[in-house]
Amino acid sequence: MNDSTRPIHALRPAHVPLEPQYANQRRFGADSTDAFFGTASADQRHDGECGPAMGQASVYRDGRQDLAELRIDIGSGTELRATLKLHATGLRDLAARLLDAAHDIESNPAAVLAEVARAAGDAR
């Protein structure tokens, strides 16, 4: 993939509970469980252990509003919760930034960047 090509994301429908009283609750993910729990962070709560993730991020939309919430929970039992309410434009902007960062990680692994930085330091 070259830098001028953006990865294409296949759109997935919202996951909506079957109970009528929850029909406005719309979550997003690969399946209903994934949509509810969200994306787990890469870091873990306990260093050196194979433990649970330090946090998670999820997206929720109340179907009565034209915005969605990006929710980030950190810590065991949600010690910290941050919620951003974003309109469609903000969500697309954030998605583009996340895809850009993913592409940069895949195209420029940390080991390669460390070598470039070392070589630049040696050249001075």
BABANU-392803 format. One record per atom (N, C-alpha, C, O): residue in one letter; atom name; x, y, z. Coordinates in nm, 2 decimals. Each point is the difference from the previous one (the first is absolute). Last residue first. Layout:
BEGIN
  miti  kenu      px      py      pz
     a    CA       X       Y       Z
...
***
This chain:
BEGIN
  miti  kenu      px      py      pz
     r     N    2.49    1.37    1.28
     r    CA    0.03    0.14    0.05
     r     C    0.13    0.01    0.05
     r     O    0.04    0.11    0.05
     a     N   -0.22   -0.53   -0.20
     a    CA    0.04    0.09   -0.12
     a     C    0.03    0.14    0.05
     a     O    0.06    0.08   -0.07
     d     N   -0.23   -0.42    0.37
     d    CA    0.14   -0.03   -0.04
     d     C    0.05    0.10   -0.11
     d     O    0.12    0.03    0.00
     g     N   -0.57   -0.02    0.13
     g    CA    0.08    0.05    0.11
     g     C    0.15   -0.02   -0.03
     g     O    0.08    0.09    0.04
     a     N   -0.40   -0.26   -0.34
     a    CA    0.00    0.14    0.00
     a     C    0.09    0.06    0.11
     a     O    0.06    0.10   -0.03
     a     N   -0.12   -0.56    0.03
     a    CA    0.08    0.04   -0.12
     a     C    0.01    0.15   -0.01
     a     O    0.10    0.06   -0.03
     r     N   -0.39   -0.24    0.36
     r    CA    0.14   -0.03    0.03
     r     C    0.10    0.05   -0.11
     r     O    0.10    0.07    0.03
     a     N   -0.57   -0.05   -0.11
     a    CA    0.04    0.10    0.10
     a     C    0.15   -0.02    0.04
     a     O    0.07    0.10    0.01
     v     N   -0.25   -0.43   -0.29
     v    CA    0.01    0.13   -0.08
     v     C    0.04    0.11    0.10
     v     O    0.09    0.09   -0.04
     e     N   -0.17   -0.51    0.23
     e    CA    0.12    0.00   -0.08
     e     C    0.02    0.13   -0.08
     e     O    0.11    0.05   -0.01
     a     N   -0.51   -0.10    0.25
     a    CA    0.11    0.01    0.10
     a     C    0.14    0.00   -0.08
     a     O    0.09    0.07    0.03
     l     N   -0.49   -0.15   -0.27
     l    CA    0.01    0.14    0.04
     l     C    0.12    0.02    0.09
     l     O    0.06    0.10    0.00
     v     N   -0.16   -0.54   -0.12
     v    CA    0.05    0.07   -0.12
     v     C    0.02    0.15    0.04
     v     O    0.10    0.06   -0.03
     a     N   -0.30   -0.34    0.35
     a    CA    0.14   -0.04   -0.02
     a     C    0.06    0.08   -0.12
     a     O    0.12    0.04    0.01
     a     N   -0.58    0.01    0.08
     a    CA    0.08    0.07    0.09
     a     C    0.15   -0.03   -0.01
     a     O    0.08    0.08    0.01
     p     N   -0.40   -0.12   -0.45
     p    CA    0.01   -0.07    0.13
     p     C    0.10    0.08    0.10
     p     O    0.09    0.06   -0.05
     n     N   -0.36    0.07   -0.39
     n    CA    0.12    0.05    0.06
     n     C    0.01   -0.06    0.14
     n     O   -0.03    0.07    0.10
     s     N   -0.34   -0.18   -0.39
     s    CA    0.10    0.04   -0.10
     s     C    0.14    0.04    0.06
     s     O    0.10   -0.01   -0.06
     e     N   -0.48   -0.11    0.34
     e    CA    0.03   -0.11   -0.09
     e     C    0.11    0.03   -0.10
     e     O    0.08   -0.09   -0.04
     i     N   -0.23    0.43    0.33
     i    CA    0.06   -0.11    0.08
     i     C    0.04   -0.12   -0.09
     i     O    0.10   -0.05    0.02
     d     N   -0.33    0.41   -0.22
     d    CA    0.13    0.04    0.03
     d     C    0.07   -0.11    0.09
     d     O    0.12   -0.03   -0.03
     h     N   -0.57   -0.03   -0.09
     h    CA    0.08   -0.01   -0.11
     h     C    0.14    0.04    0.03
     h     O    0.10   -0.07   -0.05
     a     N   -0.41    0.13    0.38
     a    CA    0.01   -0.14   -0.02
     a     C    0.10   -0.03   -0.12
     a     O    0.08   -0.08    0.00
     a     N   -0.21    0.53    0.09
     a    CA    0.09   -0.05    0.10
     a     C    0.03   -0.15   -0.02
     a     O    0.11   -0.05    0.02
     d     N   -0.43    0.25   -0.29
     d    CA    0.13    0.05   -0.03
     d     C    0.11   -0.05    0.09
     d     O    0.11   -0.04   -0.04
     l     N   -0.56   -0.06    0.13
     l    CA    0.05   -0.08   -0.12
     l     C    0.14    0.05   -0.04
     l     O    0.08   -0.08   -0.03
     l     N   -0.30    0.32    0.37
     l    CA    0.03   -0.13    0.05
     l     C    0.06   -0.09   -0.11
     l     O    0.09   -0.07    0.02
     r     N   -0.25    0.50   -0.14
     r    CA    0.12    0.01    0.08
     r     C    0.05   -0.14    0.05
     r     O    0.12   -0.03    0.00
     a     N   -0.53    0.06   -0.23
     a    CA    0.11    0.02   -0.09
     a     C    0.13    0.01    0.08
     a     O    0.10   -0.06   -0.05
     a     N   -0.49    0.03    0.30
     a    CA    0.02   -0.13   -0.07
     a     C    0.12    0.02   -0.09
     a     O    0.09   -0.09   -0.01
     l     N   -0.24    0.48    0.21
     l    CA    0.06   -0.09    0.10
     l     C    0.04   -0.13   -0.06
     l     O    0.11   -0.05    0.01
     d     N   -0.37    0.34   -0.27
     d    CA    0.14    0.06    0.02
     d     C    0.08   -0.09    0.09
     d     O    0.11   -0.03   -0.02
     r     N   -0.56   -0.08   -0.05
     r    CA    0.08   -0.03   -0.11
     r     C    0.14    0.05    0.01
     r     O    0.09   -0.06   -0.04
     l     N   -0.39    0.17    0.38
     l    CA    0.02   -0.15    0.00
     l     C    0.09   -0.04   -0.12
     l     O    0.09   -0.07    0.02
     g     N   -0.25    0.52    0.01
     g    CA    0.11   -0.03    0.10
     g     C    0.03   -0.15    0.00
     g     O    0.12   -0.03    0.02
     t     N   -0.47    0.16   -0.30
     t    CA    0.12    0.05   -0.05
     t     C    0.12   -0.02    0.10
     t     O    0.11   -0.04   -0.04
     a     N   -0.56   -0.09    0.17
     a    CA    0.06   -0.08   -0.11
     a     C    0.13    0.05   -0.05
     a     O    0.09   -0.08   -0.02
     h     N   -0.19    0.23    0.51
     h    CA   -0.09   -0.01   -0.12
     h     C    0.07   -0.08   -0.10
     h     O    0.12   -0.04    0.01
     l     N   -0.02    0.00    0.53
     l    CA    0.04    0.05   -0.13
     l     C   -0.11   -0.02   -0.10
     l     O   -0.07   -0.09    0.00
     k     N    0.23    0.08    0.56
     k    CA   -0.12   -0.01   -0.09
     k     C    0.04    0.07   -0.13
     k     O    0.05    0.11    0.00
     l     N    0.24   -0.36    0.42
     l    CA   -0.01    0.11   -0.10
     l     C   -0.12   -0.02   -0.08
     l     O   -0.03   -0.11   -0.05
     t     N    0.23   -0.07    0.55
     t    CA   -0.09   -0.02   -0.10
     t     C    0.00    0.13   -0.09
     t     O   -0.01    0.11    0.05
     a     N    0.29   -0.42    0.36
     a    CA    0.00    0.12   -0.08
     a     C   -0.10   -0.02   -0.11
     a     O    0.01   -0.10   -0.07
     r     N    0.13   -0.13    0.58
     r    CA   -0.08   -0.01   -0.12
     r     C    0.00    0.14   -0.07
     r     O   -0.03    0.10    0.06
     l     N    0.29   -0.42    0.36
     l    CA   -0.01    0.12   -0.07
     l     C   -0.08   -0.02   -0.13
     l     O    0.03   -0.09   -0.08
     e     N    0.01   -0.26    0.38
     e    CA    0.05    0.10    0.09
     e     C   -0.01    0.14   -0.06
     e     O   -0.01    0.10    0.07
     t     N   -0.18   -0.60   -0.18
     t    CA   -0.01    0.14   -0.06
     t     C    0.03    0.11    0.11
     t     O   -0.09    0.06    0.05
     g     N    0.15   -0.54    0.00
     g    CA   -0.12    0.05    0.05
     g     C   -0.02    0.14   -0.04
     g     O   -0.08    0.08    0.06
     s     N    0.55   -0.18   -0.11
     s    CA   -0.08   -0.11    0.04
     s     C   -0.13    0.06    0.05
     s     O    0.00    0.09    0.09
     g     N    0.28    0.20   -0.45
     g    CA    0.01   -0.06    0.13
     g     C   -0.10   -0.11    0.03
     g     O   -0.10   -0.02   -0.07
     i     N   -0.01    0.40   -0.29
     i    CA    0.13   -0.04    0.04
     i     C    0.00   -0.06    0.14
     i     O   -0.07    0.06    0.09
     d     N   -0.25    0.08   -0.56
     d    CA    0.00   -0.04    0.14
     d     C    0.14   -0.05    0.03
     d     O    0.06   -0.07   -0.07
     i     N   -0.33    0.38   -0.32
     i    CA    0.12   -0.06    0.03
     i     C    0.00   -0.03    0.15
     i     O   -0.01    0.09    0.09
     r     N   -0.35    0.04   -0.53
     r    CA    0.02   -0.02    0.15
     r     C    0.13   -0.07    0.02
     r     O    0.03   -0.11   -0.06
     l     N   -0.32    0.41   -0.32
     l    CA    0.12   -0.08    0.01
     l     C    0.03   -0.01    0.15
     l     O    0.03    0.10    0.06
     e     N   -0.51    0.01   -0.32
     e    CA    0.09    0.02    0.11
     e     C    0.12   -0.10   -0.02
     e     O   -0.02   -0.12   -0.01
     a     N   -0.34    0.39   -0.35
     a    CA    0.04   -0.13    0.06
     a     C    0.10    0.03    0.11
     a     O    0.06    0.11    0.00
     l     N   -0.49    0.15   -0.31
     l    CA    0.14    0.00    0.05
     l     C    0.02   -0.13    0.06
     l     O   -0.09   -0.08    0.04
     d     N   -0.34    0.28   -0.17
     d    CA    0.08   -0.01   -0.12
     d     C    0.15    0.02    0.04
     d     O    0.07    0.08   -0.05
     q     N   -0.53   -0.28    0.34
     q    CA    0.09    0.11   -0.03
     q     C    0.09   -0.02   -0.12
     q     O    0.03   -0.12   -0.03
     r     N   -0.34   -0.20    0.22
     r    CA   -0.08    0.12    0.00
     r     C    0.08    0.13   -0.03
     r     O   -0.05    0.11   -0.01
     g     N    0.23   -0.57    0.05
     g    CA   -0.07    0.02   -0.13
     g     C   -0.09    0.13    0.00
     g     O   -0.05    0.04   -0.11
     d     N    0.50   -0.15    0.39
     d    CA   -0.14    0.01    0.03
     d     C   -0.07    0.04   -0.12
     d     O    0.02    0.11   -0.05
     r     N    0.47   -0.35    0.09
     r    CA   -0.08    0.10   -0.06
     r     C   -0.14   -0.01    0.06
     r     O   -0.06   -0.11   -0.01
     y     N    0.62   -0.05    0.10
     y    CA   -0.15   -0.01    0.03
     y     C   -0.07    0.11   -0.07
     y     O    0.04    0.11    0.00
     v     N    0.48   -0.38    0.04
     v    CA   -0.08    0.11   -0.07
     v     C   -0.15   -0.04    0.02
     v     O   -0.04   -0.11   -0.02
     s     N    0.55    0.00    0.29
     s    CA   -0.12   -0.05   -0.07
     s     C   -0.07    0.12   -0.06
     s     O    0.02    0.12    0.04
     a     N    0.47   -0.31    0.22
     a    CA   -0.07    0.11   -0.07
     a     C   -0.12   -0.06   -0.07
     a     O    0.01   -0.11   -0.06
     q     N    0.35   -0.03    0.51
     q    CA   -0.07   -0.04   -0.13
     q     C   -0.07    0.13   -0.05
     q     O   -0.03    0.09    0.07
     g     N    0.46   -0.28    0.30
     g    CA   -0.12    0.07   -0.03
     g     C   -0.07   -0.04   -0.13
     g     O    0.05   -0.10   -0.06
     m     N    0.33   -0.12    0.28
     m    CA   -0.01    0.11    0.08
     m     C   -0.13    0.08   -0.02
     m     O   -0.05    0.07    0.09
     a     N    0.08   -0.60   -0.18
     a    CA    0.04    0.12   -0.06
     a     C   -0.02    0.12    0.10
     a     O   -0.08   -0.01    0.09
     p     N    0.16   -0.49    0.10
     p    CA   -0.10    0.07   -0.08
     p     C    0.06    0.13   -0.05
     p     O    0.09    0.05    0.06
     g     N    0.27   -0.43    0.03
     g    CA   -0.12    0.05    0.07
     g     C   -0.10    0.07   -0.09
     g     O    0.02    0.01   -0.12
     c     N    0.45   -0.28    0.16
     c    CA   -0.10   -0.01   -0.11
     c     C   -0.13    0.04    0.07
     c     O   -0.09   -0.09    0.02
     e     N    0.57    0.28    0.15
     e    CA   -0.10   -0.10    0.01
     e     C   -0.09   -0.01   -0.12
     e     O   -0.01    0.10   -0.08
     g     N    0.36    0.23    0.16
     g    CA    0.06   -0.13    0.00
     g     C   -0.09   -0.11    0.02
     g     O    0.04   -0.12    0.00
     d     N   -0.22    0.58    0.16
     d    CA    0.12   -0.02   -0.08
     d     C    0.05   -0.14    0.01
     d     O    0.00   -0.06    0.11
     h     N   -0.51    0.23   -0.05
     h    CA    0.11   -0.05    0.09
     h     C    0.12   -0.03   -0.10
     h     O   -0.01   -0.09   -0.08
     r     N   -0.39    0.26   -0.10
     r    CA   -0.01    0.06    0.13
     r     C    0.12   -0.04    0.09
     r     O    0.04    0.08    0.09
     q     N    0.01   -0.04   -0.63
     q    CA   -0.07   -0.08    0.10
     q     C    0.01    0.06    0.13
     q     O    0.08    0.08    0.03
     d     N   -0.06    0.09   -0.59
     d    CA    0.06   -0.01    0.13
     d     C   -0.08   -0.08    0.10
     d     O   -0.13    0.00   -0.01
     a     N   -0.04    0.11   -0.42
     a    CA    0.11   -0.09   -0.02
     a     C    0.08   -0.02    0.13
     a     O    0.06   -0.11    0.02
     s     N   -0.60    0.22   -0.05
     s    CA    0.13    0.07   -0.01
     s     C    0.11   -0.11   -0.01
     s     O   -0.02   -0.11    0.04
     a     N   -0.50    0.02   -0.20
     a    CA    0.09    0.00    0.12
     a     C    0.13    0.07   -0.04
     a     O    0.05   -0.01   -0.11
     t     N   -0.56    0.08   -0.09
     t    CA    0.14   -0.04   -0.04
     t     C    0.08    0.01    0.13
     t     O    0.01    0.11    0.06
     g     N   -0.55   -0.20   -0.02
     g    CA    0.09    0.09   -0.07
     g     C    0.14   -0.06   -0.03
     g     O    0.02   -0.12    0.01
     f     N   -0.48   -0.02    0.20
     f    CA    0.13    0.01    0.08
     f     C    0.10    0.09   -0.06
     f     O    0.08    0.06    0.07
     f     N   -0.51   -0.14   -0.29
     f    CA   -0.02    0.04    0.13
     f     C    0.13    0.03    0.08
     f     O    0.01    0.10    0.07
     a     N    0.01   -0.28   -0.51
     a    CA   -0.06    0.14   -0.01
     a     C   -0.02    0.05    0.15
     a     O    0.02    0.12    0.02
     d     N    0.11   -0.57   -0.08
     d    CA    0.11    0.09   -0.03
     d     C   -0.05    0.15    0.00
     d     O    0.07    0.09    0.05
     t     N   -0.40   -0.41    0.00
     t    CA    0.09   -0.01    0.12
     t     C    0.12    0.10   -0.02
     t     O    0.03    0.08    0.09
     s     N   -0.33   -0.14   -0.46
     s    CA   -0.06    0.07    0.11
     s     C    0.08    0.00    0.13
     s     O    0.00    0.11    0.07
     d     N    0.27   -0.14   -0.52
     d    CA   -0.12   -0.07    0.04
     d     C   -0.06    0.07    0.12
     d     O    0.06    0.10    0.05
     a     N    0.29    0.11   -0.29
     a    CA   -0.01   -0.12   -0.08
     a     C   -0.12   -0.09    0.03
     a     O   -0.06   -0.05   -0.09
     g     N    0.03    0.57    0.21
     g    CA    0.10   -0.09    0.01
     g     C   -0.02   -0.12   -0.09
     g     O   -0.10   -0.01   -0.07
     f     N   -0.18    0.45    0.32
     f    CA    0.07   -0.03   -0.12
     f     C    0.12   -0.09    0.03
     f     O    0.07    0.02    0.09
     r     N   -0.61    0.17    0.10
     r    CA    0.15   -0.02    0.03
     r     C    0.06   -0.06   -0.12
     r     O   -0.06   -0.05   -0.09
     r     N   -0.42    0.30    0.28
     r    CA    0.07   -0.05   -0.12
     r     C    0.15    0.00    0.03
     r     O    0.06    0.10    0.04
     q     N   -0.59   -0.03    0.18
     q    CA    0.14   -0.02    0.04
     q     C    0.07   -0.07   -0.12
     q     O   -0.03   -0.11   -0.03
     n     N   -0.44    0.22    0.04
     n    CA    0.08    0.11   -0.03
     n     C    0.15   -0.02    0.03
     n     O    0.08    0.09   -0.03
     a     N   -0.43   -0.41    0.14
     a    CA    0.01    0.01   -0.15
     a     C    0.09    0.12   -0.04
     a     O    0.05    0.00   -0.11
     y     N   -0.22   -0.21    0.55
     y    CA    0.14    0.03   -0.03
     y     C    0.03    0.03   -0.14
     y     O    0.12    0.00   -0.04
     q     N   -0.55   -0.14    0.20
     q    CA    0.03    0.11    0.09
     q     C    0.15    0.05   -0.02
     q     O    0.03    0.11    0.05
     p     N   -0.21   -0.51   -0.28
     p    CA   -0.05    0.13   -0.05
     p     C    0.04    0.12    0.08
     p     O    0.03    0.11   -0.05
     e     N    0.26   -0.56    0.01
     e    CA   -0.10    0.04    0.08
     e     C   -0.05    0.14   -0.05
     e     O    0.08    0.09   -0.01
     l     N    0.30   -0.32   -0.18
     l    CA   -0.13   -0.04   -0.05
     l     C   -0.12    0.05    0.08
     l     O   -0.11    0.01   -0.05
     p     N    0.60    0.24   -0.02
     p    CA   -0.06   -0.10    0.08
     p     C   -0.14   -0.03   -0.06
     p     O   -0.07    0.08   -0.06
     v     N    0.47    0.09   -0.25
     v    CA   -0.11    0.05    0.08
     v     C   -0.06   -0.11    0.08
     v     O   -0.03   -0.10   -0.06
     h     N    0.50    0.25   -0.25
     h    CA   -0.07   -0.11    0.08
     h     C   -0.10    0.06    0.09
     h     O    0.03    0.09    0.08
     a     N    0.16    0.10   -0.58
     a    CA    0.00    0.01    0.15
     a     C   -0.07   -0.12    0.06
     a     O   -0.08   -0.07   -0.06
     p     N    0.33    0.02   -0.42
     p    CA   -0.12    0.06    0.06
     p     C    0.01    0.01    0.15
     p     O    0.08   -0.07    0.06
     r     N    0.34    0.10   -0.41
     r    CA   -0.08   -0.10    0.07
     r     C   -0.12    0.07    0.06
     r     O    0.01    0.11    0.05
     l     N    0.39   -0.01   -0.46
     l    CA   -0.10    0.05    0.10
     l     C   -0.08   -0.12    0.05
     l     O   -0.04   -0.09   -0.07
     a     N    0.55    0.09   -0.13
     a    CA   -0.14   -0.05   -0.03
     a     C   -0.09    0.04    0.11
     a     O    0.01   -0.04    0.11
     h     N    0.45    0.29   -0.26
     h    CA   -0.07   -0.07    0.11
     h     C   -0.13   -0.04   -0.05
     h     O   -0.08    0.08   -0.05
     i     N    0.58    0.04   -0.19
     i    CA   -0.14    0.01   -0.01
     i     C   -0.06   -0.08    0.12
     i     O    0.03   -0.12    0.02
     p     N    0.46    0.39   -0.08
     p    CA   -0.07   -0.13    0.01
     p     C   -0.15    0.02    0.00
     p     O   -0.05    0.11    0.04
     r     N    0.38    0.23   -0.30
     r    CA   -0.06   -0.02    0.13
     r     C   -0.06   -0.14    0.01
     r     O   -0.06   -0.04   -0.10
     t     N    0.48    0.27   -0.20
     t    CA   -0.12   -0.08    0.00
     t     C   -0.05   -0.02    0.14
     t     O    0.08   -0.04    0.09
     s     N    0.32    0.28   -0.21
     s    CA   -0.11    0.07   -0.06
     s     C   -0.13   -0.08    0.00
     s     O   -0.10    0.05   -0.04
     d     N    0.54   -0.21    0.19
     d    CA   -0.05    0.10    0.09
     d     C   -0.13    0.08   -0.05
     d     O   -0.07    0.05    0.08
     n     N    0.18   -0.56   -0.23
     n    CA    0.07    0.12    0.00
     n     C   -0.07    0.10    0.09
     n     O   -0.11   -0.02    0.04
     m     N    0.13   -0.54   -0.04
     m    CA   -0.09    0.12    0.00
     m     C    0.09    0.12    0.00
     m     O    0.09    0.01    0.08
***
